[in-house]
Amino acid sequence: MPFRRLRFAVLLLASLTLTLEAAHVLELPQKMRYGPELYGAVNSTMYRYFALVGGPLTILTLLGGAGLVVALRNQPGFRWLLAGVVAYFVAFGVWIAVVEPVNSTVASAFANDPGSLPRLWMVLRARWEYGHATGFVLELLGLSGLFWSVLVPAARDRQNSG
């Protein structure tokens, strides 16, 4: 199988990237019941390493995935690979369009008027939480496509050799 190491790296990176969105989804039901003070405190302190670790993981996933798409364009399982990588790019687009503006607004408020954070988070909470949930669904579909891109050709090879 060509580009095995790159494929392994992309699968690993995509899996790790998905864990960040999965954490958001698992927290969502409880956090949606938090009052303004608790929600503001949690969201203003909890996610520093999500950005420090998640940003590079996401970029590496996208770059590695794009590299695989170029390298394996005529290989069995390519359509699954392409679908998986596209799903990760769409998830990143959702993050840019939906989640990142909330992060920027909150960061600005934190710098200029920290007392406004609880109220501001209540206004932006649904957008931020459901933006992450949408990213989770897209990344889960993407990771599924990446796995299928490996499994479909492997199954076909077993059928042809048996």
Summary of the structure (lengths in Angstrom):
residues: 162
radius of gyration: 18.8
end to end distance: 18.6
largest distance: 68.4
contacts: 496
relative contact order: 0.17
helix: 90%
strand: 0%
